[in-house]
Amino acid sequence: MSLQKVRLLKPSPSFNMPTKEEGPWVQVSRLGMPLVNEVVIGLKDKNKFNNSRPKNDGQFALYVTNPTLPALLNVLFGVTPPCLPRTDLVAAFLTGVPGLNQPADVVASEMLRLNTTTPVTPAGLQNNLGVIGGDAAGFPNGRRPGDDVIDITLRVAMGVLLPVDCAPSGQLPFTDGAFVDDGFFDDSFPYLRTPIAGSPN
């Protein structure tokens, strides 16, 4: 994907000046489904992935069905990676989940999908693990501010959706240690609260 290098924005909505984009086109990272570009796609193909259109993402399916993250966690922490190939990850990362957010005639492509007919889970009742936590209104069915996408992705990558005989470590509570839930956010737009001030020193 590419954007022009310079973008001039109106200083206010009432200012009579159009938004203007100019300059050479530069490549930017594709960041639809969280962590696909950062963790799933191999280093040698990141530029190719960023230049590709979602409709052509089937060419990267081997990275999804044979992910390197579980093997890396095995080296670092001694946990057992799930068996291969990982067809469960195709739904999670490329097609959407059948019966939840997979559209008819889906083409395998890296994008965040949202089924807008799913009832909203009220604030205070949301599960920060989204769908794997039993909350169908959460990630990967869209992405709410309080969804802990890192922990969800770690657990899915390690096989939480697979039978125990295929993923012996799949039910472990993998986490990055940075807890987040809907209590960290406001109930109305823009949801994000004023950041905590940095150290005066």
C-alpha positions as CSV (number, residue, x, y, z in Angstrom):
1,M,0.0,0.0,0.0
2,S,1.2,3.5,-0.7
3,L,0.4,7.1,0.4
4,Q,1.7,10.4,-0.8
5,K,4.5,11.7,1.3
6,V,3.0,15.0,2.3
7,R,-0.5,15.6,3.7
8,L,-1.8,19.1,4.6
9,L,-4.9,19.1,6.8
10,K,-7.3,22.0,7.5
11,P,-6.5,23.7,10.8
12,S,-10.3,23.6,11.6
13,P,-13.5,22.4,9.9
14,S,-14.5,26.0,9.3
15,F,-11.2,26.9,7.5
16,N,-11.9,27.2,3.8
17,M,-9.1,25.0,2.5
18,P,-9.3,21.5,1.1
19,T,-7.1,18.7,2.5
20,K,-4.2,18.4,0.2
21,E,-1.9,15.5,-0.6
22,E,1.3,15.8,-2.6
23,G,4.8,14.5,-3.1
24,P,6.2,11.1,-4.1
25,W,4.3,7.9,-3.2
26,V,5.8,5.9,-0.4
27,Q,5.2,2.4,0.8
28,V,3.4,2.0,4.2
29,S,2.7,-1.1,6.2
30,R,-0.6,-2.9,5.9
31,L,-2.2,-3.2,9.3
32,G,-5.7,-4.6,9.0
33,M,-5.8,-7.7,11.2
34,P,-3.5,-7.0,14.2
35,L,-0.1,-8.8,14.2
36,V,-0.4,-10.4,10.8
37,N,2.2,-8.1,9.3
38,E,4.3,-7.9,12.5
39,V,4.3,-11.6,13.5
40,V,2.8,-13.9,10.8
41,I,4.4,-12.6,7.5
42,G,8.1,-13.6,7.2
43,L,10.7,-10.9,7.0
44,K,11.7,-11.7,3.4
45,D,8.1,-11.1,2.2
46,K,7.1,-8.1,4.2
47,N,7.7,-5.7,1.4
48,K,5.8,-8.0,-1.0
49,F,2.9,-8.2,1.5
50,N,2.8,-4.4,1.9
51,N,2.7,-4.0,-1.9
52,S,0.1,-6.7,-2.3
53,R,-3.7,-6.2,-2.5
54,P,-5.9,-8.2,0.0
55,K,-7.5,-10.1,-2.8
56,N,-4.0,-11.7,-3.6
57,D,-3.2,-12.7,0.0
58,G,-3.7,-16.4,-0.8
59,Q,0.0,-16.3,-1.8
60,F,0.9,-15.8,1.8
61,A,-1.2,-18.7,3.2
62,L,1.8,-20.8,4.0
63,Y,2.9,-18.3,6.7
64,V,-0.6,-18.8,8.3
65,T,-0.8,-22.6,8.1
66,N,2.9,-23.0,9.2
67,P,3.5,-20.1,11.6
68,T,6.8,-19.5,13.2
69,L,5.6,-17.9,16.4
70,P,4.8,-21.2,18.2
71,A,8.2,-22.6,17.2
72,L,9.9,-19.4,18.6
73,L,7.9,-19.7,21.9
74,N,9.0,-23.4,22.0
75,V,12.7,-22.2,21.8
76,L,12.2,-19.4,24.3
77,F,10.0,-21.1,26.9
78,G,9.9,-24.8,26.2
79,V,6.2,-24.9,25.4
80,T,5.0,-27.5,22.8
81,P,3.9,-26.0,19.5
82,P,0.6,-27.2,17.9
83,C,0.6,-29.8,15.1
84,L,0.8,-28.5,11.5
85,P,-0.7,-27.5,9.2
86,R,-2.8,-24.9,11.1
87,T,-6.1,-24.7,9.2
88,D,-7.6,-23.1,12.3
89,L,-5.5,-20.0,11.7
90,V,-6.9,-19.6,8.2
91,A,-10.3,-18.6,9.6
92,A,-8.8,-16.5,12.3
93,F,-6.5,-14.5,10.0
94,L,-7.7,-14.8,6.4
95,T,-11.4,-15.7,6.0
96,G,-13.3,-14.7,9.2
97,V,-14.9,-17.3,11.5
98,P,-17.8,-19.4,10.0
99,G,-21.1,-18.4,11.6
100,L,-19.6,-15.3,13.2
101,N,-18.0,-12.9,10.7
102,Q,-17.1,-14.9,7.6
103,P,-18.9,-13.3,4.5
104,A,-20.4,-15.4,1.8
105,D,-18.0,-16.2,-1.1
106,V,-15.1,-15.0,1.0
107,V,-11.7,-14.6,-0.6
108,A,-8.8,-15.3,1.8
109,S,-7.4,-11.9,2.6
110,E,-5.9,-10.1,5.6
111,M,-8.5,-7.7,6.9
112,L,-10.4,-7.0,10.1
113,R,-14.0,-8.2,9.7
114,L,-17.1,-7.1,11.7
115,N,-20.5,-8.7,11.7
116,T,-22.7,-5.7,12.6
117,T,-25.7,-7.9,13.4
118,T,-23.9,-9.3,16.5
119,P,-25.5,-7.8,19.6
120,V,-23.2,-5.3,21.4
121,T,-21.9,-6.5,24.8
122,P,-22.4,-3.6,27.3
123,A,-19.5,-1.9,28.9
124,G,-18.5,-3.6,32.1
125,L,-19.6,-7.0,30.8
126,Q,-17.1,-7.3,27.9
127,N,-14.6,-10.1,28.0
128,N,-11.2,-8.8,27.1
129,L,-10.4,-12.1,25.4
130,G,-13.2,-11.5,22.9
131,V,-14.5,-14.6,21.1
132,I,-12.2,-17.1,22.8
133,G,-13.5,-15.7,26.1
134,G,-17.1,-16.3,25.1
135,D,-17.9,-12.7,23.9
136,A,-19.0,-12.9,20.3
137,A,-18.9,-9.1,20.0
138,G,-15.2,-9.0,20.6
139,F,-12.0,-9.6,18.6
140,P,-11.7,-11.0,15.9
141,N,-15.3,-9.9,15.3
142,G,-14.1,-6.3,15.0
143,R,-11.9,-4.8,17.6
144,R,-13.0,-2.9,20.7
145,P,-10.6,-0.7,22.7
146,G,-10.7,-3.2,25.6
147,D,-10.0,-6.3,23.6
148,D,-6.5,-7.6,24.5
149,V,-5.5,-8.5,21.0
150,I,-2.0,-9.5,21.9
151,D,-3.1,-12.1,24.5
152,I,-5.9,-13.4,22.1
153,T,-3.5,-13.8,19.2
154,L,-0.8,-15.5,21.4
155,R,-3.4,-18.0,22.7
156,V,-4.9,-18.7,19.2
157,A,-1.4,-19.1,17.7
158,M,-0.6,-21.6,20.5
159,G,-3.7,-23.6,19.7
160,V,-6.5,-22.7,22.1
161,L,-9.0,-23.6,19.4
162,L,-7.5,-27.0,18.8
163,P,-8.0,-30.3,20.5
164,V,-5.5,-31.0,23.4
165,D,-3.8,-33.9,21.5
166,C,-2.9,-31.5,18.7
167,A,-2.0,-28.5,21.0
168,P,-0.7,-29.7,24.4
169,S,0.1,-26.2,25.4
170,G,-3.0,-24.6,23.9
171,Q,-4.9,-24.1,27.1
172,L,-2.0,-22.2,28.9
173,P,-2.8,-18.5,29.7
174,F,-0.3,-17.0,27.3
175,T,0.0,-13.2,27.9
176,D,2.3,-10.3,27.2
177,G,1.7,-9.1,30.8
178,A,0.2,-5.8,29.7
179,F,-3.4,-6.2,31.0
180,V,-6.2,-4.3,29.2
181,D,-10.0,-4.4,29.4
182,D,-12.9,-2.1,28.8
183,G,-12.4,-0.5,32.3
184,F,-9.4,1.4,30.8
185,F,-11.7,3.3,28.4
186,D,-14.7,5.7,28.4
187,D,-18.1,4.4,27.3
188,S,-18.5,7.0,24.5
189,F,-16.5,8.3,21.6
190,P,-13.5,8.9,21.5
191,Y,-13.2,6.2,24.2
192,L,-9.5,6.9,24.9
193,R,-8.9,8.8,28.1
194,T,-6.3,11.6,28.6
195,P,-2.9,9.8,28.9
196,I,-1.2,9.8,32.2
197,A,1.4,12.6,32.3
198,G,5.0,11.5,31.8
199,S,7.6,11.9,34.5
200,P,8.6,15.6,35.0
201,N,12.2,14.4,35.2
